Amino acid sequence: MEAPAKSIKKPTTLDDLLAIPEEVRRHEIIAGELVEKEAASGKHGSVQGRTFQSLRHYNRRPGAEVRAAGGS
């Protein structure tokens, strides 16, 4: 009896990714495979908010100042 033939999986392409409807496309291509991303957690949102708040002083509006940490 012969062993079943192994199927050769082709690497995922950008066209494969873009074929997923945009409203449900939470995927990325990693090492040629399509991987669904996990939803961001509450902790992620909290860190993102704190990062945004800490960077608000460094916006590039006219007249905005950028100071070194610990400087006066």
N, CA, C and O atoms as CSV, one atom per row, in Angstrom:
chain,resi,resn,atom,element,x,y,z
A,1,MET,N,N,0.841,-1.177,0.000
A,1,MET,CA,C,0.000,0.000,0.000
A,1,MET,C,C,0.887,1.242,0.000
A,1,MET,O,O,1.858,1.331,0.752
A,2,GLU,N,N,0.540,2.182,-0.844
A,2,GLU,CA,C,1.324,3.413,-0.957
A,2,GLU,C,C,0.908,4.429,0.098
A,2,GLU,O,O,-0.254,4.497,0.498
A,3,ALA,N,N,1.883,5.215,0.536
A,3,ALA,CA,C,1.595,6.293,1.479
A,3,ALA,C,C,0.848,7.405,0.741
A,3,ALA,O,O,1.109,7.662,-0.434
A,4,PRO,N,N,-0.084,8.063,1.439
A,4,PRO,CA,C,-0.795,9.160,0.772
A,4,PRO,C,C,0.180,10.275,0.384
A,4,PRO,O,O,1.149,10.557,1.089
A,5,ALA,N,N,-0.103,10.883,-0.738
A,5,ALA,CA,C,0.755,11.973,-1.211
A,5,ALA,C,C,0.646,13.163,-0.269
A,5,ALA,O,O,-0.442,13.514,0.187
A,6,LYS,N,N,1.780,13.775,0.013
A,6,LYS,CA,C,1.785,14.966,0.861
A,6,LYS,C,C,1.408,16.169,0.001
A,6,LYS,O,O,1.905,16.334,-1.113
A,7,SER,N,N,0.532,16.993,0.533
A,7,SER,CA,C,0.194,18.200,-0.206
A,7,SER,C,C,1.239,19.266,0.124
A,7,SER,O,O,1.665,19.410,1.269
A,8,ILE,N,N,1.624,19.980,-0.873
A,8,ILE,CA,C,2.602,21.052,-0.687
A,8,ILE,C,C,1.826,22.349,-0.548
A,8,ILE,O,O,1.101,22.758,-1.455
A,9,LYS,N,N,1.990,22.990,0.603
A,9,LYS,CA,C,1.275,24.227,0.871
A,9,LYS,C,C,2.059,25.397,0.302
A,9,LYS,O,O,3.243,25.572,0.591
A,10,LYS,N,N,1.378,26.196,-0.514
A,10,LYS,CA,C,2.013,27.378,-1.084
A,10,LYS,C,C,2.067,28.477,-0.034
A,10,LYS,O,O,1.175,28.572,0.809
A,11,PRO,N,N,3.099,29.305,-0.074
A,11,PRO,CA,C,3.152,30.443,0.851
A,11,PRO,C,C,1.980,31.391,0.588
A,11,PRO,O,O,1.545,31.558,-0.552
A,12,THR,N,N,1.486,31.998,1.643
A,12,THR,CA,C,0.410,32.979,1.513
A,12,THR,C,C,0.940,34.213,0.801
A,12,THR,O,O,2.078,34.631,1.020
A,13,THR,N,N,0.111,34.786,-0.044
A,13,THR,CA,C,0.507,35.978,-0.792
A,13,THR,C,C,-0.297,37.183,-0.318
A,13,THR,O,O,-1.269,37.042,0.424
A,14,LEU,N,N,0.115,38.350,-0.749
A,14,LEU,CA,C,-0.618,39.565,-0.451
A,14,LEU,C,C,-2.032,39.481,-1.020
A,14,LEU,O,O,-2.982,39.957,-0.399
A,15,ASP,N,N,-2.171,38.879,-2.195
A,15,ASP,CA,C,-3.502,38.712,-2.784
A,15,ASP,C,C,-4.400,37.873,-1.878
A,15,ASP,O,O,-5.591,38.158,-1.752
A,16,ASP,N,N,-3.834,36.835,-1.244
A,16,ASP,CA,C,-4.609,36.016,-0.303
A,16,ASP,C,C,-5.094,36.876,0.869
A,16,ASP,O,O,-6.250,36.784,1.281
A,17,LEU,N,N,-4.208,37.703,1.391
A,17,LEU,CA,C,-4.559,38.575,2.513
A,17,LEU,C,C,-5.644,39.569,2.104
A,17,LEU,O,O,-6.618,39.766,2.830
A,18,LEU,N,N,-5.472,40.190,0.944
A,18,LEU,CA,C,-6.431,41.200,0.502
A,18,LEU,C,C,-7.761,40.602,0.080
A,18,LEU,O,O,-8.741,41.333,-0.062
A,19,ALA,N,N,-7.820,39.292,-0.123
A,19,ALA,CA,C,-9.081,38.620,-0.462
A,19,ALA,C,C,-10.014,38.524,0.748
A,19,ALA,O,O,-11.210,38.276,0.592
A,20,ILE,N,N,-9.469,38.720,1.948
A,20,ILE,CA,C,-10.291,38.701,3.161
A,20,ILE,C,C,-11.007,40.046,3.231
A,20,ILE,O,O,-10.366,41.087,3.085
A,21,PRO,N,N,-12.331,40.046,3.453
A,21,PRO,CA,C,-13.049,41.323,3.535
A,21,PRO,C,C,-12.432,42.244,4.589
A,21,PRO,O,O,-12.084,41.798,5.683
A,22,GLU,N,N,-12.301,43.509,4.259
A,22,GLU,CA,C,-11.613,44.467,5.122
A,22,GLU,C,C,-12.209,44.540,6.526
A,22,GLU,O,O,-11.475,44.700,7.500
A,23,GLU,N,N,-13.534,44.423,6.639
A,23,GLU,CA,C,-14.160,44.554,7.952
A,23,GLU,C,C,-13.832,43.397,8.890
A,23,GLU,O,O,-14.037,43.516,10.098
A,24,VAL,N,N,-13.334,42.298,8.372
A,24,VAL,CA,C,-12.943,41.169,9.229
A,24,VAL,C,C,-11.464,40.821,9.074
A,24,VAL,O,O,-11.014,39.786,9.566
A,25,ARG,N,N,-10.718,41.674,8.401
A,25,ARG,CA,C,-9.298,41.390,8.147
A,25,ARG,C,C,-8.461,41.826,9.338
A,25,ARG,O,O,-8.094,42.994,9.465
A,26,ARG,N,N,-8.169,40.876,10.200
A,26,ARG,CA,C,-7.271,41.097,11.342
A,26,ARG,C,C,-6.167,40.056,11.238
A,26,ARG,O,O,-5.930,39.273,12.158
A,27,HIS,N,N,-5.516,40.070,10.120
A,27,HIS,CA,C,-4.527,39.046,9.811
A,27,HIS,C,C,-3.222,39.694,9.392
A,27,HIS,O,O,-3.169,40.876,9.055
A,28,GLU,N,N,-2.180,38.895,9.422
A,28,GLU,CA,C,-0.889,39.300,8.886
A,28,GLU,C,C,-0.213,38.068,8.310
A,28,GLU,O,O,-0.582,36.939,8.631
A,29,ILE,N,N,0.761,38.286,7.472
A,29,ILE,CA,C,1.512,37.181,6.881
A,29,ILE,C,C,2.827,37.069,7.626
A,29,ILE,O,O,3.619,38.010,7.655
A,30,ILE,N,N,3.053,35.909,8.228
A,30,ILE,CA,C,4.294,35.660,8.957
A,30,ILE,C,C,4.915,34.390,8.392
A,30,ILE,O,O,4.290,33.330,8.394
A,31,ALA,N,N,6.138,34.502,7.912
A,31,ALA,CA,C,6.874,33.367,7.347
A,31,ALA,C,C,6.028,32.622,6.318
A,31,ALA,O,O,6.035,31.392,6.267
A,32,GLY,N,N,5.294,33.386,5.495
A,32,GLY,CA,C,4.522,32.778,4.422
A,32,GLY,C,C,3.189,32.178,4.852
A,32,GLY,O,O,2.506,31.551,4.043
A,33,GLU,N,N,2.812,32.360,6.110
A,33,GLU,CA,C,1.537,31.824,6.591
A,33,GLU,C,C,0.626,32.952,7.045
A,33,GLU,O,O,1.079,33.951,7.602
A,34,LEU,N,N,-0.674,32.773,6.795
A,34,LEU,CA,C,-1.670,33.741,7.212
A,34,LEU,C,C,-2.010,33.498,8.673
A,34,LEU,O,O,-2.446,32.407,9.040
A,35,VAL,N,N,-1.810,34.523,9.514
A,35,VAL,CA,C,-2.018,34.393,10.951
A,35,VAL,C,C,-3.019,35.458,11.385
A,35,VAL,O,O,-2.866,36.635,11.057
A,36,GLU,N,N,-4.057,35.033,12.134
A,36,GLU,CA,C,-5.031,35.995,12.642
A,36,GLU,C,C,-4.477,36.643,13.903
A,36,GLU,O,O,-3.998,35.955,14.805
A,37,LYS,N,N,-4.544,37.976,13.963
A,37,LYS,CA,C,-4.055,38.711,15.129
A,37,LYS,C,C,-5.082,38.618,16.252
A,37,LYS,O,O,-6.283,38.526,16.000
A,38,GLU,N,N,-4.605,38.642,17.479
A,38,GLU,CA,C,-5.495,38.678,18.625
A,38,GLU,C,C,-5.950,40.111,18.844
A,38,GLU,O,O,-5.256,41.059,18.475
A,39,ALA,N,N,-7.116,40.256,19.444
A,39,ALA,CA,C,-7.621,41.595,19.768
A,39,ALA,C,C,-6.759,42.209,20.867
A,39,ALA,O,O,-6.216,41.505,21.718
A,40,ALA,N,N,-6.646,43.527,20.832
A,40,ALA,CA,C,-5.879,44.229,21.858
A,40,ALA,C,C,-6.573,44.071,23.207
A,40,ALA,O,O,-7.801,44.084,23.289
A,41,SER,N,N,-5.785,43.923,24.248
A,41,SER,CA,C,-6.330,43.746,25.594
A,41,SER,C,C,-6.529,45.103,26.269
A,41,SER,O,O,-6.092,46.134,25.758
A,42,GLY,N,N,-7.189,45.086,27.413
A,42,GLY,CA,C,-7.346,46.303,28.196
A,42,GLY,C,C,-6.006,46.861,28.633
A,42,GLY,O,O,-5.807,48.076,28.663
A,43,LYS,N,N,-5.081,45.962,28.974
A,43,LYS,CA,C,-3.742,46.398,29.378
A,43,LYS,C,C,-3.051,47.135,28.230
A,43,LYS,O,O,-2.383,48.148,28.441
A,44,HIS,N,N,-3.222,46.614,27.015
A,44,HIS,CA,C,-2.639,47.249,25.836
A,44,HIS,C,C,-3.188,48.659,25.679
A,44,HIS,O,O,-2.429,49.597,25.432
A,45,GLY,N,N,-4.503,48.817,25.821
A,45,GLY,CA,C,-5.123,50.133,25.698
A,45,GLY,C,C,-4.631,51.096,26.758
A,45,GLY,O,O,-4.424,52.278,26.485
A,46,SER,N,N,-4.443,50.592,27.969
A,46,SER,CA,C,-3.952,51.423,29.064
A,46,SER,C,C,-2.532,51.915,28.781
A,46,SER,O,O,-2.231,53.093,28.972
A,47,VAL,N,N,-1.680,51.033,28.336
A,47,VAL,CA,C,-0.300,51.406,28.007
A,47,VAL,C,C,-0.286,52.388,26.851
A,47,VAL,O,O,0.481,53.350,26.855
A,48,GLN,N,N,-1.135,52.145,25.860
A,48,GLN,CA,C,-1.215,53.053,24.714
A,48,GLN,C,C,-1.633,54.446,25.175
A,48,GLN,O,O,-1.063,55.439,24.722
A,49,GLY,N,N,-2.613,54.536,26.064
A,49,GLY,CA,C,-3.061,55.827,26.569
A,49,GLY,C,C,-1.983,56.563,27.341
A,49,GLY,O,O,-1.793,57.767,27.165
A,50,ARG,N,N,-1.268,55.825,28.210
A,50,ARG,CA,C,-0.194,56.460,28.985
A,50,ARG,C,C,0.932,56.934,28.069
A,50,ARG,O,O,1.518,57.993,28.296
A,51,THR,N,N,1.231,56.156,27.042
A,51,THR,CA,C,2.275,56.555,26.096
A,51,THR,C,C,1.864,57.832,25.373
A,51,THR,O,O,2.659,58.761,25.233
A,52,PHE,N,N,0.612,57.866,24.916
A,52,PHE,CA,C,0.116,59.069,24.244
A,52,PHE,C,C,0.220,60.282,25.155
A,52,PHE,O,O,0.675,61.345,24.732
A,53,GLN,N,N,-0.198,60.127,26.402
A,53,GLN,CA,C,-0.158,61.245,27.338
A,53,GLN,C,C,1.272,61.721,27.587
A,53,GLN,O,O,1.523,62.921,27.694
A,54,SER,N,N,2.199,60.784,27.678
A,54,SER,CA,C,3.587,61.185,27.945
A,54,SER,C,C,4.227,61.876,26.740
A,54,SER,O,O,5.183,62.635,26.899
A,55,LEU,N,N,3.712,61.621,25.546
A,55,LEU,CA,C,4.281,62.235,24.339
A,55,LEU,C,C,3.580,63.526,23.937
A,55,LEU,O,O,4.046,64.221,23.034
A,56,ARG,N,N,2.469,63.859,24.589
A,56,ARG,CA,C,1.691,65.029,24.177
A,56,ARG,C,C,2.508,66.314,24.243
A,56,ARG,O,O,2.235,67.262,23.507
A,57,HIS,N,N,3.493,66.350,25.107
A,57,HIS,CA,C,4.312,67.549,25.249
A,57,HIS,C,C,5.246,67.762,24.053
A,57,HIS,O,O,5.790,68.850,23.865
A,58,TYR,N,N,5.418,66.733,23.266
A,58,TYR,CA,C,6.388,66.803,22.166
A,58,TYR,C,C,5.725,66.987,20.809
A,58,TYR,O,O,6.302,66.638,19.780
A,59,ASN,N,N,4.519,67.533,20.805
A,59,ASN,CA,C,3.866,67.738,19.518
A,59,ASN,C,C,4.617,68.808,18.742
A,59,ASN,O,O,5.455,69.514,19.304
A,60,ARG,N,N,4.332,68.926,17.495
A,60,ARG,CA,C,5.098,69.828,16.633
A,60,ARG,C,C,4.313,71.076,16.254
A,60,ARG,O,O,4.489,71.629,15.168
A,61,ARG,N,N,3.459,71.503,17.147
A,61,ARG,CA,C,2.728,72.741,16.883
A,61,ARG,C,C,3.706,73.908,16.922
A,61,ARG,O,O,4.710,73.861,17.633
A,62,PRO,N,N,3.412,74.951,16.157
A,62,PRO,CA,C,4.282,76.139,16.234
A,62,PRO,C,C,4.359,76.649,17.663
A,62,PRO,O,O,3.331,76.812,18.320
A,63,GLY,N,N,5.556,76.900,18.145
A,63,GLY,CA,C,5.748,77.410,19.478
A,63,GLY,C,C,5.897,76.340,20.542
A,63,GLY,O,O,6.200,76.659,21.692
A,64,ALA,N,N,5.691,75.073,20.188
A,64,ALA,CA,C,5.833,73.997,21.181
A,64,ALA,C,C,7.312,73.828,21.511
A,64,ALA,O,O,8.173,74.006,20.649
A,65,GLU,N,N,7.597,73.486,22.752
A,65,GLU,CA,C,8.970,73.302,23.201
A,65,GLU,C,C,9.246,71.829,23.455
A,65,GLU,O,O,8.365,71.092,23.898
A,66,VAL,N,N,10.445,71.412,23.181
A,66,VAL,CA,C,10.886,70.057,23.506
A,66,VAL,C,C,12.035,70.181,24.482
A,66,VAL,O,O,13.028,70.848,24.192
A,67,ARG,N,N,11.913,69.552,25.624
A,67,ARG,CA,C,12.959,69.626,26.658
A,67,ARG,C,C,13.465,68.241,26.974
A,67,ARG,O,O,12.727,67.259,26.889
A,68,ALA,N,N,14.737,68.168,27.344
A,68,ALA,CA,C,15.321,66.882,27.717
A,68,ALA,C,C,14.755,66.447,29.068
A,68,ALA,O,O,14.432,67.287,29.908
A,69,ALA,N,N,14.637,65.160,29.273
A,69,ALA,CA,C,14.141,64.644,30.545
A,69,ALA,C,C,15.067,65.095,31.667
A,69,ALA,O,O,16.289,65.037,31.532
A,70,GLY,N,N,14.486,65.542,32.764
A,70,GLY,CA,C,15.276,65.987,33.903
A,70,GLY,C,C,15.780,67.401,33.775
A,70,GLY,O,O,16.364,67.944,34.713
A,71,GLY,N,N,15.560,68.012,32.610
A,71,GLY,CA,C,16.007,69.405,32.412
A,71,GLY,C,C,15.010,70.381,32.999
A,71,GLY,O,O,13.874,70.024,33.311
A,72,SER,N,N,15.447,71.605,33.143
A,72,SER,CA,C,14.536,72.610,33.713
A,72,SER,C,C,13.865,73.412,32.629
A,72,SER,O,O,13.067,74.301,32.923
